[in-house]
Amino acid sequence: MKRTAYVLLSIIFSFLSFSQASAEDGSRLWLRYPLVKKATVKGDDGIAAQLLRDYYTGRQVTLTIDATMPANDGYRIEGTADDRRICSNSSTGLIYGACALLRGETGASAPAFKYRILNHWDNLDSSIERGYAGHSIFWHKDMSFDSERIRQYALANASIGINGTVLNNVNASPKMLTRAYINKVKEIADLLRPYGIRVYLSVNFGSPKALGDLPTADPLNAKVRRWWQQKAKEIYQFIPDFGGFLVKANSEGQPGPFDYNRTHADGANMLADALKPYGGIVMWRSFVYGAKHKGEDRVKQAVSEFAELDGQFRDNVILQSKNGPLDFQPREPYAPIFDNMRQTRQMAELQITQEYLGQSVHMVFLAPMWKEFFTYVNPSKLEGIAGVANIGDDTNWCGHHFAQANWYAFGRLAWNPSLSSKQIAEEWLAQTFSTNNSQLISMMLRSREACVDYMMPLGLHHIFKFDHHYGPEPNGFKANYPIEWCPVYYHQADKNGIGFDRSSAGSNATAQYREPYCSRYDNINTCPENLLLWFHHVPWTRRLNSGRTLWEELQFRYARGVNEAEDFHAIWQQAKPIIDEQRWKAVDAKLKEQVQNAREWQKTCTDYFRTFAEKQ
């Protein structure tokens, strides 16, 4: 066996082996397999084989590369417990199959999406934008990184089928494309490759100009096009399996094709042409506002900018859109851009890192949110799925032990979006805390709705404190901030009612949706109550389905959210005998703070809205 293989396998052992010395600090995530060294493995001597030799409790496993299987890294697990056979078309598929067997699965399985990618918003100075678990595992000021940590990261991702990672922030530094950083990307790519993970980079559209190589970044300029072609050639010389670029352009001050009176298609196609000879893709984000359609309702601007370009993008361009039309709120309707781009490849972007859901303090299991999205957007229509990662260099990786469940859930749903939230919660709890306690499962499954209740019920949205988005500020307004960042712009509370009118009588955002949702959302009598204030400005005295007035219902929901948070803490207290002390204490402290935060949300919002609702 080659020396590099020994290094890889020693990392697996150090990450997964159980010992009292390592304590229960969360560093092993859901990969806490007991070391048994029982199984004989035939047919392969790589990562999958070593996993099974060390941790499979049966007698024998045969691993087979089967070229007749679909070339999608799927796998098939057959045979009896003491004589298993795992087949795949690739060594990566064998790793996926081995991990599936270790969590108790058999049968055939294949990924729903070709691209299953983590987006790291990591900056080159080691900070992480909207990251709440420490510093970057990739980037430090001295350009060093911990190779073992990255291999551990790779194994965790491979265990749930993630096959790509964007290594840097979408608000990208032009320095990312300099030789020094490309060399580092190569080193990281070499570590990730054995686990089937390709690397991608976020790129600054203005890089040719920002780096001083050209006086312009105009995508139709021949010299600019050649610059990107040479840059792509340079990258692929070092990283032959480089995945491609992720681009945020003409949004929140980032440079883009609008700077030169060009379109998104012009910009994306220029980059796509540079990557095409090597099989690379461009993931062009549709998160745009404040540029071309300044002053328009922010939730409409993605469709306004992109719908007219449908069919104009190269075949290696994928439009990457957030699940909702605003910005990762506790609840949003699905983004209507998925209805409007019928001739353009698309992928969904989800946020794992809970920027707007209590960050690394609140226990909020996100699988129910993502399953809700898939009831409106058919996964079969998507090329891939991306998740804004919640990973940092904290010992437990995610800042909160239960936040690990969202990384896990993203990977499992990226592989199979038909899995239920309950099934994913059960899997994760069994592997992470060695329990399937029904109360803990209930707590996880109820947590997202509880967060919506104590933060922004009935379709309220974006009433957070400025900048850091933690805590309530419904009265927030700053003269020097764009209006679309101000909470009062979104809730529009006055003596007559509350909510943003996006019906045909208001901003007409409902017109961007396909039927039946266009009509359903537009009519206040048929609009789902959980989105009522997203689409309508509703009188305080209007009676809802419960029989309560809108104001009474808001108060009820805020109180219910607090009660749920208190119940979660009580459930955790009762679970103390079945949880190791170190992690129990850490989670207990977080849940106490979550209860306090929920009470703050309830009091701040009800006190403020009362000044309108009860105004005589």
C-alpha positions as CSV (number, residue, x, y, z in Angstrom):
1,M,0.0,0.0,0.0
2,K,1.3,3.4,-0.9
3,R,2.4,5.8,1.9
4,T,-0.4,8.3,1.0
5,A,-2.9,5.6,1.6
6,Y,-1.5,4.8,5.0
7,V,-1.8,8.5,5.9
8,L,-5.4,8.6,4.8
9,L,-6.3,5.5,6.7
10,S,-4.6,6.7,9.9
11,I,-6.7,9.9,9.7
12,I,-9.8,7.8,9.5
13,F,-8.7,5.8,12.6
14,S,-7.9,8.9,14.6
15,F,-11.2,10.6,13.7
16,L,-13.5,7.6,14.3
17,S,-11.9,5.4,17.0
18,F,-13.7,5.6,20.3
19,S,-11.6,6.4,23.4
20,Q,-12.2,7.9,26.7
21,A,-9.3,10.2,26.3
22,S,-11.0,12.1,23.4
23,A,-14.0,12.9,25.6
24,E,-17.4,13.7,24.1
25,D,-16.6,17.1,22.7
26,G,-18.5,16.7,19.5
27,S,-15.4,16.5,17.4
28,R,-16.3,13.1,15.9
29,L,-19.7,14.4,14.7
30,W,-22.0,11.5,13.7
31,L,-19.1,9.2,12.9
32,R,-18.7,7.7,16.4
33,Y,-18.4,4.1,15.2
34,P,-17.1,1.6,17.8
35,L,-13.9,0.0,16.8
36,V,-14.5,-3.8,16.3
37,K,-11.9,-4.9,13.7
38,K,-14.0,-7.9,12.8
39,A,-14.8,-7.8,9.1
40,T,-12.7,-9.2,6.2
41,V,-12.9,-7.0,3.2
42,K,-12.2,-8.2,-0.4
43,G,-11.9,-6.5,-3.7
44,D,-10.7,-3.0,-2.6
45,D,-8.0,-1.6,-0.4
46,G,-9.0,2.0,-0.1
47,I,-10.9,4.2,2.2
48,A,-14.1,2.2,2.0
49,A,-12.3,-1.0,2.8
50,Q,-10.6,0.4,5.9
51,L,-13.8,1.8,7.2
52,L,-15.4,-1.6,7.0
53,R,-12.5,-3.5,8.4
54,D,-12.5,-1.3,11.5
55,Y,-16.2,-0.7,12.1
56,Y,-18.4,-3.2,10.4
57,T,-19.8,-5.8,12.8
58,G,-20.4,-8.5,10.1
59,R,-17.9,-11.1,9.0
60,Q,-17.2,-10.2,5.4
61,V,-17.7,-7.6,2.7
62,T,-16.8,-7.7,-0.9
63,L,-16.4,-4.4,-2.7
64,T,-16.8,-4.3,-6.5
65,I,-16.3,-1.6,-9.1
66,D,-19.1,-2.4,-11.6
67,A,-18.8,-0.5,-14.9
68,T,-22.4,-1.5,-15.8
69,M,-23.9,0.6,-13.1
70,P,-25.0,4.2,-13.8
71,A,-22.1,6.6,-13.6
72,N,-23.5,8.7,-10.8
73,D,-21.6,7.3,-7.8
74,G,-24.6,5.3,-6.6
75,Y,-24.2,2.0,-4.9
76,R,-25.9,-1.3,-4.3
77,I,-25.7,-3.3,-1.0
78,E,-26.6,-6.9,-1.2
79,G,-26.2,-10.2,0.7
80,T,-26.5,-11.2,4.4
81,A,-25.1,-9.4,7.4
82,D,-22.1,-11.8,7.4
83,D,-21.5,-11.7,3.7
84,R,-22.2,-8.3,2.3
85,R,-21.5,-7.1,-1.3
86,I,-21.2,-3.4,-2.2
87,C,-21.1,-2.5,-5.8
88,S,-20.6,0.9,-7.5
89,N,-19.2,2.4,-10.7
90,S,-16.6,4.2,-8.7
91,S,-14.4,4.2,-5.6
92,T,-16.3,7.2,-4.4
93,G,-19.5,5.2,-4.6
94,L,-17.9,2.5,-2.6
95,I,-17.2,5.0,0.2
96,Y,-20.8,6.1,0.0
97,G,-22.0,2.5,0.2
98,A,-19.7,1.7,3.1
99,C,-21.0,4.6,5.1
100,A,-24.6,3.6,4.3
101,L,-23.9,0.1,5.5
102,L,-22.4,1.4,8.7
103,R,-25.6,3.3,9.4
104,G,-27.7,0.2,8.7
105,E,-28.8,0.6,5.1
106,T,-29.1,-2.0,2.4
107,G,-30.4,-2.0,-1.1
108,A,-29.6,0.3,-4.0
109,S,-29.3,4.1,-3.8
110,A,-28.3,6.9,-6.1
111,P,-28.1,10.7,-5.7
112,A,-30.9,12.9,-6.8
113,F,-28.6,15.7,-7.7
114,K,-25.4,15.7,-9.7
115,Y,-24.0,18.7,-7.7
116,R,-24.2,18.4,-3.9
117,I,-22.0,21.3,-2.8
118,L,-21.1,23.2,0.4
119,N,-20.6,27.0,-0.1
120,H,-18.1,28.2,2.5
121,W,-18.3,32.0,3.1
122,D,-14.7,31.9,4.3
123,N,-12.5,34.9,3.9
124,L,-8.7,34.8,3.3
125,D,-8.0,36.4,6.7
126,S,-9.6,33.3,8.3
127,S,-12.9,35.0,9.3
128,I,-16.2,33.6,8.1
129,E,-19.0,35.8,7.0
130,R,-22.2,34.7,8.7
131,G,-20.2,31.9,10.4
132,Y,-20.7,31.2,14.1
133,A,-18.3,28.3,14.7
134,G,-14.9,29.9,14.8
135,H,-12.5,30.6,12.0
136,S,-12.0,29.0,8.6
137,I,-10.5,25.6,8.4
138,F,-9.0,26.5,5.0
139,W,-7.6,30.0,5.2
140,H,-5.3,31.7,7.7
141,K,-3.2,34.8,7.5
142,D,-0.1,32.8,7.2
143,M,-1.8,30.6,4.5
144,S,-1.4,27.5,6.6
145,F,-4.0,24.9,7.3
146,D,-4.4,21.7,9.3
147,S,-4.3,18.8,6.8
148,E,-5.8,16.3,9.3
149,R,-8.7,18.6,10.0
150,I,-9.4,18.8,6.3
151,R,-9.3,15.1,5.8
152,Q,-11.7,14.7,8.7
153,Y,-14.0,17.3,7.0
154,A,-13.7,15.3,3.8
155,L,-14.7,12.0,5.4
156,A,-17.7,13.7,7.2
157,N,-18.9,15.0,3.8
158,A,-18.3,11.8,2.0
159,S,-20.3,9.9,4.6
160,I,-23.4,11.9,3.6
161,G,-22.7,12.1,-0.1
162,I,-21.5,15.7,-0.5
163,N,-19.3,15.9,-3.6
164,G,-18.2,19.5,-3.9
165,T,-17.0,22.5,-1.8
166,V,-16.6,26.2,-2.6
167,L,-13.6,27.2,-0.5
168,N,-14.2,30.9,-0.2
169,N,-16.7,33.7,0.3
170,V,-19.1,34.7,-2.5
171,N,-18.0,38.3,-1.6
172,A,-14.7,37.1,-3.1
173,S,-11.3,38.7,-2.8
174,P,-9.5,39.1,-6.2
175,K,-6.4,37.7,-4.5
176,M,-8.1,34.3,-4.6
177,L,-7.0,34.0,-8.2
178,T,-3.3,34.8,-7.6
179,R,-0.7,32.0,-8.0
180,A,0.0,31.8,-4.2
181,Y,-3.7,31.0,-3.5
182,I,-4.1,28.7,-6.4
183,N,-1.2,26.7,-5.0
184,K,-3.0,26.4,-1.7
185,V,-6.2,25.4,-3.5
186,K,-4.2,22.6,-5.2
187,E,-3.1,21.3,-1.8
188,I,-6.6,21.3,-0.4
189,A,-7.9,19.7,-3.6
190,D,-5.3,16.9,-3.3
191,L,-6.6,16.2,0.3
192,L,-10.3,16.1,-0.7
193,R,-10.0,14.2,-4.0
194,P,-9.7,10.7,-2.5
195,Y,-13.2,11.3,-0.9
196,G,-14.8,12.2,-4.1
197,I,-15.0,16.0,-3.4
198,R,-14.2,18.5,-6.1
199,V,-13.2,22.1,-5.2
200,Y,-14.8,25.2,-6.6
201,L,-13.9,28.9,-6.1
202,S,-16.0,32.0,-5.7
203,V,-14.5,34.6,-8.0
204,N,-14.7,38.4,-8.1
205,F,-16.0,39.4,-11.5
206,G,-13.8,42.4,-11.5
207,S,-10.6,40.4,-10.9
208,P,-8.7,41.3,-14.2
209,K,-9.1,45.0,-13.3
210,A,-8.8,44.7,-9.5
211,L,-5.5,42.8,-9.8
212,G,-4.1,45.5,-12.1
213,D,-3.7,43.3,-15.1
214,L,-6.3,45.1,-17.3
215,P,-8.0,48.5,-17.2
216,T,-11.4,46.9,-17.6
217,A,-13.4,43.7,-16.7
218,D,-15.9,44.1,-19.5
219,P,-17.1,40.6,-20.4
220,L,-17.3,41.4,-24.1
221,N,-13.7,42.8,-24.3
222,A,-11.4,40.4,-26.1
223,K,-8.5,41.0,-23.7
224,V,-10.8,40.3,-20.7
225,R,-12.0,37.1,-22.3
226,R,-8.4,36.0,-22.9
227,W,-7.5,36.8,-19.3
228,W,-10.1,34.5,-18.0
229,Q,-9.2,31.8,-20.5
230,Q,-5.6,31.9,-19.3
231,K,-6.7,31.9,-15.7
232,A,-8.8,28.8,-16.3
233,K,-5.9,27.1,-18.0
234,E,-3.6,28.0,-15.1
235,I,-6.0,26.6,-12.5
236,Y,-6.6,23.3,-14.4
237,Q,-2.9,22.8,-14.8
238,F,-2.7,22.5,-11.0
239,I,-6.1,21.0,-10.4
240,P,-7.3,18.9,-13.3
241,D,-10.6,18.1,-11.7
242,F,-11.4,21.7,-10.6
243,G,-15.2,22.1,-10.5
244,G,-15.6,25.7,-11.6
245,F,-16.7,29.2,-10.4
246,L,-19.4,30.5,-8.1
247,V,-20.2,34.2,-8.9
248,K,-22.0,36.9,-7.0
249,A,-22.2,39.9,-9.4
250,N,-23.9,43.3,-9.2
251,S,-25.4,42.6,-5.8
252,E,-24.5,44.4,-2.5
253,G,-21.8,46.4,-4.2
254,Q,-20.0,43.5,-5.9
255,P,-18.7,44.2,-9.5
256,G,-20.5,42.6,-12.4
257,P,-21.5,43.0,-16.1
258,F,-23.9,45.8,-15.3
259,D,-20.8,48.0,-14.7
260,Y,-20.2,47.8,-18.5
261,N,-23.9,47.9,-19.6
262,R,-23.8,44.1,-20.2
263,T,-26.2,41.4,-19.0
264,H,-25.9,38.6,-16.5
265,A,-25.9,36.3,-19.5
266,D,-22.9,38.2,-21.0
267,G,-21.0,37.8,-17.8
268,A,-21.8,34.2,-17.1
269,N,-21.2,33.1,-20.6
270,M,-17.8,34.7,-20.8
271,L,-16.7,32.7,-17.7
272,A,-18.5,29.6,-19.0
273,D,-16.5,29.7,-22.3
274,A,-13.3,29.9,-20.4
275,L,-14.1,26.8,-18.3
276,K,-15.8,24.8,-21.1
277,P,-12.7,23.1,-22.5
278,Y,-12.0,21.5,-19.1
279,G,-15.6,20.5,-18.1
280,G,-16.0,23.3,-15.5
281,I,-19.3,25.0,-14.6
282,V,-20.3,28.5,-13.6
283,M,-22.8,28.8,-10.8
284,W,-24.2,32.3,-11.2
285,R,-26.1,33.5,-8.2
286,S,-29.5,35.2,-8.7
287,F,-29.3,37.0,-5.3
288,V,-29.5,40.5,-6.7
289,Y,-31.1,43.7,-5.6
290,G,-30.5,47.4,-5.6
291,A,-28.7,47.5,-9.0
292,K,-30.8,47.4,-12.2
293,H,-34.2,47.6,-10.5
294,K,-33.5,49.9,-7.6
295,G,-36.6,50.8,-5.7
296,E,-38.6,47.8,-6.8
297,D,-39.9,45.4,-4.1
298,R,-36.7,43.5,-3.3
299,V,-38.4,40.0,-3.6
300,K,-39.2,40.7,-7.2
301,Q,-35.8,41.8,-8.4
302,A,-34.3,38.4,-9.2
303,V,-37.1,37.6,-11.7
304,S,-37.0,41.1,-13.0
305,E,-33.3,40.8,-13.9
306,F,-33.2,37.2,-15.1
307,A,-36.5,36.2,-16.6
308,E,-35.9,38.0,-19.9
309,L,-32.5,36.1,-20.2
310,D,-34.0,32.6,-20.0
311,G,-32.5,30.5,-22.8
312,Q,-29.5,32.8,-23.3
313,F,-27.1,31.1,-20.9
314,R,-24.4,28.5,-22.0
315,D,-25.1,24.9,-21.1
316,N,-22.4,24.9,-18.5
317,V,-24.0,27.8,-16.6
318,I,-26.3,27.0,-13.6
319,L,-28.4,29.7,-12.0
320,Q,-28.1,29.3,-8.3
321,S,-31.0,30.8,-6.4
322,K,-31.9,30.9,-2.7
323,N,-34.9,28.9,-1.6
324,G,-36.9,32.0,-0.9
325,P,-37.0,35.4,-2.7
326,L,-35.6,37.5,0.1
327,D,-32.8,36.2,2.3
328,F,-32.9,33.0,4.3
329,Q,-35.7,34.1,6.6
330,P,-37.3,31.8,9.2
331,R,-40.1,31.3,6.7
332,E,-40.5,32.5,3.1
333,P,-42.5,31.4,0.2
334,Y,-40.4,29.6,-2.4
335,A,-38.5,31.8,-4.8
336,P,-40.6,32.5,-8.0
337,I,-37.4,32.5,-10.1
338,F,-37.8,28.7,-10.1
339,D,-41.0,29.2,-12.0
340,N,-39.6,31.6,-14.5
341,M,-36.4,30.1,-15.8
342,R,-37.6,27.2,-17.9
343,Q,-34.7,27.0,-20.4
344,T,-31.9,27.6,-17.9
345,R,-30.2,25.0,-15.7
346,Q,-30.9,25.8,-12.0
347,M,-29.8,24.8,-8.5
348,A,-31.1,25.7,-5.1
349,E,-29.1,27.5,-2.4
350,L,-30.0,26.8,1.2
351,Q,-28.4,28.3,4.3
352,I,-27.2,25.8,6.9
353,T,-25.5,28.4,9.1
354,Q,-28.7,29.9,10.7
355,E,-27.9,33.5,10.1
356,Y,-31.5,34.4,10.7
357,L,-32.5,31.5,12.9
358,G,-30.6,32.1,16.1
359,Q,-27.2,31.4,14.7
360,S,-25.1,29.0,16.8
361,V,-27.2,29.6,19.9
362,H,-30.7,28.4,19.0
363,M,-31.4,24.7,18.4
364,V,-33.3,24.8,15.1
365,F,-33.4,21.7,13.0
366,L,-33.7,22.9,9.4
367,A,-34.8,19.7,7.6
368,P,-38.5,20.6,7.9
369,M,-37.8,24.0,6.3
370,W,-36.0,22.4,3.3
371,K,-38.7,19.7,3.0
372,E,-41.3,22.6,2.8
373,F,-39.3,24.1,-0.1
374,F,-39.3,20.8,-2.0
375,T,-43.1,20.6,-1.8
376,Y,-43.2,23.6,-4.2
377,V,-40.0,23.2,-6.2
378,N,-39.6,19.7,-7.8
379,P,-36.2,18.4,-7.1
380,S,-36.1,16.6,-10.5
381,K,-36.1,20.0,-12.1
382,L,-32.8,21.0,-10.4
383,E,-29.3,20.3,-11.4
384,G,-27.9,20.5,-7.9
385,I,-28.2,21.9,-4.4
386,A,-25.8,24.1,-2.5
387,G,-25.7,24.8,1.3
388,V,-24.0,27.8,3.0
389,A,-21.9,25.9,5.4
390,N,-22.0,26.2,9.2
391,I,-18.5,24.7,9.7
392,G,-15.6,26.4,11.5
393,D,-12.6,25.4,13.6
394,D,-14.6,25.1,16.8
395,T,-13.9,21.7,18.4
396,N,-17.5,20.6,17.6
397,W,-17.3,22.0,14.1
398,C,-20.6,23.9,14.2
399,G,-20.7,26.0,17.4
400,H,-23.7,24.0,18.7
401,H,-23.9,20.3,19.0
402,F,-27.3,20.2,17.5
403,A,-26.2,22.4,14.6
404,Q,-24.3,19.4,13.3
405,A,-27.7,17.9,12.5
406,N,-28.2,20.6,9.9
407,W,-24.9,19.8,8.1
408,Y,-26.0,16.1,8.2
409,A,-29.5,16.9,7.0
410,F,-28.3,18.9,4.1
411,G,-26.1,16.1,2.9
412,R,-28.9,13.5,3.3
413,L,-31.5,15.6,1.5
414,A,-29.0,16.5,-1.3
415,W,-28.7,12.8,-1.8
416,N,-32.3,11.9,-1.4
417,P,-34.9,14.8,-1.0
418,S,-37.7,12.3,-0.4
419,L,-36.3,11.3,3.0
420,S,-38.5,12.5,5.9
421,S,-37.3,15.0,8.5
422,K,-38.1,12.4,11.1
423,Q,-36.0,9.7,9.4
424,I,-33.0,12.1,9.2
425,A,-33.4,13.2,12.9
426,E,-33.6,9.6,14.0
427,E,-30.4,8.7,12.0
428,W,-28.5,11.6,13.3
429,L,-29.5,11.2,16.9
430,A,-28.7,7.5,16.8
431,Q,-25.2,8.1,15.4
432,T,-24.4,11.3,17.4
433,F,-25.9,10.7,20.8
434,S,-26.5,6.9,20.6
435,T,-30.2,7.3,21.2
436,N,-33.5,7.5,19.4
437,N,-35.3,9.1,22.3
438,S,-38.8,10.1,21.1
439,Q,-38.8,13.3,23.1
440,L,-35.5,14.4,21.5
441,I,-36.8,13.6,18.1
442,S,-40.0,15.6,18.8
443,M,-37.9,18.5,20.0
444,M,-35.9,18.6,16.8
445,L,-39.0,18.3,14.5
446,R,-40.9,21.1,16.4
447,S,-37.9,23.5,16.6
448,R,-38.2,25.3,13.3
449,E,-41.8,26.1,13.7
450,A,-41.1,27.2,17.3
451,C,-38.5,29.6,15.9
452,V,-40.9,31.0,13.4
453,D,-43.5,31.6,16.2
454,Y,-41.2,33.5,18.6
455,M,-39.4,35.4,15.9
456,M,-41.8,36.2,12.9
457,P,-45.1,34.4,12.8
458,L,-47.8,34.7,10.1
459,G,-45.3,35.7,7.4
460,L,-43.5,38.6,9.2
461,H,-39.9,38.8,8.0
462,H,-36.6,40.7,8.2
463,I,-37.2,42.4,11.6
464,F,-33.8,41.7,13.0
465,K,-31.2,44.0,14.4
466,F,-29.0,45.6,11.8
467,D,-25.8,44.1,10.5
468,H,-25.5,41.0,12.7
469,H,-29.1,39.8,12.3
470,Y,-29.3,38.5,15.9
471,G,-32.2,39.6,18.0
472,P,-35.3,41.7,17.3
473,E,-35.5,45.3,16.2
474,P,-39.0,45.8,14.7
475,N,-38.6,49.6,15.0
476,G,-35.3,49.5,13.1
477,F,-34.7,52.3,10.7
478,K,-31.4,54.0,9.8
479,A,-31.4,56.9,7.4
480,N,-28.0,56.0,5.9
481,Y,-29.1,52.4,5.2
482,P,-30.9,51.2,2.0
483,I,-34.6,51.1,2.7
484,E,-34.7,47.4,1.8
485,W,-32.5,46.6,4.9
486,C,-34.9,48.3,7.3
487,P,-37.4,46.2,9.4
488,V,-40.1,48.9,9.2
489,Y,-40.1,48.6,5.4
490,Y,-41.0,44.9,5.7
491,H,-43.7,44.8,8.4
492,Q,-45.3,48.1,7.5
493,A,-47.2,48.3,10.8
494,D,-49.6,51.2,11.2
495,K,-52.9,51.8,12.9
496,N,-54.8,50.1,10.1
497,G,-52.9,46.8,10.1
498,I,-49.6,45.0,9.5
499,G,-47.9,43.2,6.6
500,F,-46.3,43.9,3.2
501,D,-48.9,44.1,0.4
502,R,-47.5,42.1,-2.4
503,S,-50.9,41.3,-4.0
504,S,-52.0,42.7,-7.3
505,A,-53.1,45.8,-5.4
506,G,-49.6,46.3,-4.0
507,S,-46.2,45.4,-5.4
508,N,-47.7,42.6,-7.5
509,A,-45.0,40.1,-6.5
510,T,-47.7,37.4,-6.6
511,A,-47.8,37.7,-10.4
512,Q,-44.4,36.1,-10.6
513,Y,-45.7,32.8,-9.3
514,R,-47.1,30.0,-11.4
515,E,-50.7,28.9,-10.9
516,P,-52.3,28.0,-8.6
517,Y,-50.0,29.9,-6.3
518,C,-50.3,33.2,-8.1
519,S,-54.1,33.3,-7.4
520,R,-53.8,31.6,-4.0
521,Y,-51.3,34.1,-2.7
522,D,-53.0,37.1,-4.3
523,N,-56.3,36.6,-2.5
524,I,-56.3,37.4,1.2
525,N,-59.0,34.8,1.7
526,T,-57.0,31.9,0.2
527,C,-53.5,33.0,1.1
528,P,-52.0,30.5,3.6
529,E,-52.0,32.0,7.1
530,N,-48.3,31.2,7.6
531,L,-47.5,33.6,4.7
532,L,-50.4,36.0,5.3
533,L,-48.2,39.0,6.3
534,W,-45.7,38.3,3.6
535,F,-48.3,38.9,0.9
536,H,-50.9,41.2,2.5
537,H,-51.3,44.2,4.7
538,V,-54.0,42.8,7.1
539,P,-56.3,44.7,9.5
540,W,-55.6,44.1,13.1
541,T,-59.2,43.1,13.7
542,R,-59.4,40.5,10.9
543,R,-60.6,37.1,12.2
544,L,-58.3,34.2,11.3
545,N,-59.0,30.5,11.1
546,S,-58.6,30.2,14.9
547,G,-61.4,32.7,15.5
548,R,-58.9,35.1,17.0
549,T,-58.2,38.5,15.6
550,L,-54.9,39.1,13.8
551,W,-53.6,40.9,16.8
552,E,-54.7,38.2,19.2
553,E,-53.2,35.5,16.9
554,L,-49.9,37.3,16.8
555,Q,-49.8,37.4,20.5
556,F,-50.8,33.7,20.7
557,R,-48.0,32.7,18.3
558,Y,-45.3,34.6,20.1
559,A,-46.4,33.1,23.4
560,R,-46.5,29.6,21.8
561,G,-43.0,29.9,20.5
562,V,-41.7,30.8,24.0
563,N,-43.6,27.9,25.5
564,E,-42.0,25.6,23.0
565,A,-38.5,26.9,23.7
566,E,-39.2,26.3,27.4
567,D,-40.4,22.8,26.7
568,F,-37.2,22.0,24.7
569,H,-35.2,22.9,27.7
570,A,-37.3,20.7,29.9
571,I,-37.0,17.8,27.5
572,W,-33.2,18.2,27.6
573,Q,-33.2,18.3,31.4
574,Q,-35.1,15.0,31.4
575,A,-32.6,13.5,28.9
576,K,-29.6,14.1,31.2
577,P,-29.3,10.4,32.2
578,I,-28.9,9.3,28.6
579,I,-26.5,12.0,27.4
580,D,-22.8,12.3,28.2
581,E,-22.1,15.0,30.7
582,Q,-19.8,17.2,28.6
583,R,-22.2,17.6,25.7
584,W,-25.3,17.7,27.9
585,K,-23.9,20.8,29.8
586,A,-22.9,22.5,26.5
587,V,-26.4,22.1,25.0
588,D,-28.1,22.9,28.3
589,A,-26.4,26.3,28.4
590,K,-27.4,27.0,24.8
591,L,-31.1,26.0,25.4
592,K,-31.2,28.3,28.4
593,E,-30.0,31.2,26.3
594,Q,-32.5,30.3,23.6
595,V,-35.4,30.5,26.1
596,Q,-34.1,34.0,27.1
597,N,-33.9,35.1,23.5
598,A,-37.4,33.8,22.7
599,R,-38.8,35.8,25.6
600,E,-36.9,38.9,24.3
601,W,-38.4,38.4,20.9
602,Q,-41.9,38.0,22.3
603,K,-41.7,41.1,24.6
604,T,-39.9,43.4,22.1
605,C,-42.3,42.6,19.2
606,T,-45.6,42.5,21.0
607,D,-44.7,45.7,22.9
608,Y,-43.9,47.5,19.7
609,F,-46.8,46.2,17.6
610,R,-49.2,46.9,20.5
611,T,-48.5,50.6,19.9
612,F,-50.3,50.2,16.6
613,A,-52.8,47.4,17.2
614,E,-54.3,48.9,20.3
615,K,-54.2,52.5,19.1
616,Q,-57.5,54.2,19.7
